[in-house]
């Protein structure tokens, strides 16, 4: 009797698989259209835009995974096509938790579509504009994230050349509200370096002195930019700035490399933090810290440990609140069960209509308790996944 039903179910499953996208859309085909891409992805709202591209939220149709779709208008890249090639060739080869992932890319006659990891917290520039400045612990964790990303690419002889808050995407750790975790993106100016580079490029505020002196540079220029970002995170403004916004004056200040910590903005900031800033903003790139050395700096290690301790405390509070909720709801559940027992004989628990509301309520409370336990365990797992083992 079950055979016809099973055959019918098998045919339905086979038909559904045939209709489902198989994600074999070739990335290098030149005859792909927007309609082809929309067969595989649901393209949603705009979540960011820039001079050359618009970023939209998208979702894969097969597994409903939410991603980011960077849409580049190719006519705006005339003379800058190398930036797109750099991003595709370099970012596509990188896989690190502190670097935005590139999953696929497709090209039509007028646009390029880059399917990337979705990072929902905006960029660091927006966070700085909103907050003004950050505590030493928060800045330390963000510098750790940036140093991990830089250490990874520098070990592959890749220099980013455009490290700045706009190119650092923010992910928010839900278990420790308000703590920013950063991911490095936009590899348009990145390149592999096997010998000194002389091309002048980057953003003026973050450009290293050796770039301006045109004496040749390497991966150390990213460390200089890291130092500028740390300075901004701690006090809210850059270390080298022109009052009249004169670029030539700004470049002259960067070449001189005279670092100041003006009062009252730096009065409450520790000497250890200032020491790391000085080590990152060394005008001589040969004595400047590397990304690996930055990760091992005592202030850096201590700040990361402080944030992780705060994260553990947050989880403990969550567990306590969850346990209190469980105890309270368990009491309600037991009260209803007790009422159920004394109102009718044991043999009529499931037949007497007057006790149905109590029974349903008891079931609902039990399910709700299990849901709270699941959320507490899930938060614990995410906390462990995001925490690092810190050795002092």
Buried (B, 14 or more C-beta within 10 A) or exposed (E): EEEEEEEEEEEEEEEEEEEEEEEEBEEEEEEBEBEBBEEBBEBEEEBBEEEBBBBBBBBBBEEEEEBBBBBBEBEEBEEEEEBBEBBBEBBBEBEBBBBBBBEBBBBBEEBBBBBBBBBEBBBBBBBBEEBEBBBBBBBBBBBBBBBBBBBBBBEEEBBBBBBBBBBBBBBBBEBBEEBBBBBBBBBBBBBEBEEEBEEEEBBBBBBBBBBBEEEEBBBBBBBBBBBBBBBBBBBEEBBBEBEEEEEEBBBEBBBEBEBEBEEEEBEEBBEBBBEBBEBBBBBEBEEBBBBEBBBEBEBBBBBBBBBBEBBBEBBEEBBEEBEEBBEEBEEBBEBBBEEBEEEEEEEEBEEBEEBEEBBEBBEEBBEBBEEBBEEBEEBBEBBEEBBEEBEE
